[in-house]
Amino acid sequence: MTTKNDPFAAAPDLMKQWMAMSLAVEASLEYSLIELVKIRASQINRCANCINMHSADARSHGETEQRLYLLAAWREAPVFTPRERAALAWTDALTRLSEGHTQKALKAELDAHFTPEEQVNLTLMINVINGWNRIVAAFELWYDKPATKAA
């Protein structure tokens, strides 16, 4: 990790709690969907660190290059399932909340593919990755995993 101010060293107790929350939310939905959500929010937020990290994680768990490349244009790409599309639309709406409240228009599609509990879990995941994007940006973090270095 490279950083000018390591938040894990500066505020270890709160960062441990934040990491625990992140891991708990991450485990609440299928891994492939979680990684798509993380990458998509990170694309919108222009968080190079998180795009790099989560793309490597997704690849190591079997995600295809095609789907990773097409994620930026997911609406036009036929390679995502209806459930993934609903999650990506929800991710876009909540990540771009300042651009207008569009989530009401997406609720029916979300209801069709996610239980109420899964909707909360997905919403928490979107909040978590948006939080990480902001922590990474604030402290100029860069994590280079072995899988990304090799690529």
Legacy VTK file of the C-alpha trace (Angstrom):
# vtk DataFile Version 3.0
C-alpha trace
ASCII
DATASET POLYDATA
POINTS 151 float
0.000 0.000 0.000
1.232 3.467 -0.800
-0.293 6.433 0.980
0.488 9.818 2.441
-1.673 9.174 5.521
-2.546 5.590 6.372
-6.083 5.603 7.854
-5.514 2.131 9.319
-2.582 3.503 11.339
-4.230 6.832 12.177
-7.590 5.432 13.355
-7.137 1.670 13.769
-10.226 0.958 15.869
-12.698 2.663 13.550
-10.983 1.327 10.426
-11.198 -2.221 11.842
-14.924 -1.705 12.394
-15.312 -0.272 8.888
-13.459 -3.273 7.434
-15.609 -5.701 9.446
-18.768 -4.014 8.156
-17.424 -4.149 4.618
-16.669 -7.863 4.849
-20.051 -8.670 6.397
-21.920 -6.830 3.643
-19.709 -8.377 0.981
-20.692 -11.858 2.166
-24.428 -11.097 1.967
-24.865 -11.571 -1.808
-23.243 -13.660 -4.516
-19.589 -12.819 -5.042
-19.787 -12.126 -8.778
-22.597 -9.609 -8.313
-20.780 -7.873 -5.451
-17.648 -7.434 -7.574
-19.641 -5.998 -10.495
-21.255 -3.495 -8.125
-17.898 -2.525 -6.635
-16.304 -2.032 -10.029
-19.274 -0.108 -11.430
-19.449 2.337 -8.517
-15.676 2.756 -8.711
-15.921 3.522 -12.440
-18.496 6.225 -11.757
-16.351 7.648 -8.935
-13.184 7.342 -11.026
-11.418 5.403 -8.290
-8.523 3.782 -10.148
-7.357 1.873 -7.063
-10.719 0.182 -6.562
-11.230 -0.535 -10.271
-7.789 -2.141 -10.348
-8.285 -4.146 -7.156
-11.813 -5.383 -7.790
-11.193 -6.232 -11.432
-8.286 -8.436 -10.322
-10.469 -10.028 -7.637
-13.281 -10.655 -10.117
-10.888 -12.229 -12.645
-9.401 -14.492 -9.981
-12.924 -15.753 -9.228
-13.757 -16.510 -12.866
-15.199 -13.242 -14.180
-14.579 -12.887 -17.910
-12.557 -10.155 -19.565
-15.501 -9.470 -21.865
-17.867 -8.663 -19.012
-15.250 -6.553 -17.227
-14.596 -4.536 -20.396
-18.308 -4.090 -21.049
-19.233 -3.065 -17.530
-18.792 0.634 -18.348
-21.478 0.186 -21.036
-23.611 -2.396 -19.233
-26.921 -0.999 -20.519
-25.907 -1.685 -24.119
-24.148 -5.006 -23.504
-26.187 -8.246 -23.683
-23.852 -10.164 -21.351
-25.466 -9.262 -18.016
-28.384 -11.098 -16.434
-31.633 -9.296 -15.509
-30.629 -9.545 -11.832
-27.220 -8.021 -12.566
-28.848 -5.267 -14.631
-31.203 -4.402 -11.779
-28.234 -4.247 -9.380
-26.161 -2.141 -11.766
-29.040 0.285 -12.343
-29.482 0.583 -8.558
-25.725 1.134 -8.198
-25.754 3.881 -10.823
-28.766 5.604 -9.240
-27.414 5.567 -5.679
-23.855 6.450 -6.675
-25.141 9.367 -8.762
-27.715 10.507 -6.219
-26.690 14.145 -6.593
-27.677 14.025 -10.280
-31.321 13.364 -9.448
-33.369 10.861 -7.528
-34.040 8.116 -10.079
-34.300 5.163 -7.711
-38.126 5.262 -7.589
-38.259 4.433 -11.301
-35.985 1.432 -10.706
-37.805 -0.027 -7.706
-40.090 -2.392 -9.681
-37.109 -3.984 -11.418
-35.297 -4.289 -8.124
-38.390 -5.908 -6.545
-38.534 -8.415 -9.402
-35.008 -9.715 -8.794
-34.185 -9.096 -5.125
-35.927 -9.949 -1.877
-36.399 -7.094 0.607
-33.396 -8.347 2.593
-31.248 -8.556 -0.542
-32.287 -5.002 -1.449
-30.983 -3.783 1.901
-27.794 -5.821 1.464
-27.262 -4.436 -2.046
-27.899 -0.879 -0.860
-25.418 -1.360 1.979
-22.840 -2.735 -0.486
-23.259 0.320 -2.704
-22.782 2.550 0.336
-19.716 0.593 1.429
-17.951 0.789 -1.935
-18.792 4.471 -2.294
-17.297 4.949 1.181
-14.150 3.049 0.221
-13.838 5.117 -2.959
-13.880 8.244 -0.828
-11.388 6.897 1.721
-9.048 5.885 -1.084
-9.361 9.311 -2.735
-8.963 11.224 0.529
-5.756 9.459 1.523
-4.393 8.697 -1.952
-4.247 4.964 -1.281
-2.962 2.442 -3.782
-3.049 -1.294 -3.131
-1.194 -3.378 -5.679
-2.119 -7.016 -5.350
0.145 -9.681 -6.807
-2.517 -10.520 -9.424
-2.556 -6.934 -10.707
1.234 -6.661 -10.698
1.555 -9.801 -12.811
-0.953 -8.510 -15.360
LINES 1 152
151 0 1 2 3 4 5 6 7 8 9 10 11 12 13 14 15 16 17 18 19 20 21 22 23 24 25 26 27 28 29 30 31 32 33 34 35 36 37 38 39 40 41 42 43 44 45 46 47 48 49 50 51 52 53 54 55 56 57 58 59 60 61 62 63 64 65 66 67 68 69 70 71 72 73 74 75 76 77 78 79 80 81 82 83 84 85 86 87 88 89 90 91 92 93 94 95 96 97 98 99 100 101 102 103 104 105 106 107 108 109 110 111 112 113 114 115 116 117 118 119 120 121 122 123 124 125 126 127 128 129 130 131 132 133 134 135 136 137 138 139 140 141 142 143 144 145 146 147 148 149 150
